[in-house]
């Protein structure tokens, strides 16, 4: 086994043990080894992400978020001027 300490986003390092070349694991086993945690949206503020959000067609007024909502809609929302979406699912 190889132990390494990659730098984390906060500048701290945490030890990670990597398998050696002689060891192998299946994709499913590897995925099962990934630690899982409950989702947390603490500190997220949508308005903090304004840059680069004109969408695929900048002139239609729909940002990327609206385009994804339209693409994945089960019930299509009403689109008002400026690509404001109301209703739908």
Number of C-alpha atoms within 10 A of each C-alpha: 10 9 12 12 11 12 11 9 7 6 8 9 12 11 10 11 10 11 12 10 8 6 8 10 9 8 9 8 10 10 10 10 9 8 6 7 6 5 6 7 7 6 6 9 8 7 7 7 9 9 7 8 12 16 16 11 11 11 10 12 15 22 20 16 12 16 17 12 15 19 10 11 12 10 10 15 15 12 15 9 9 11 14 13 16 11 9 13 11
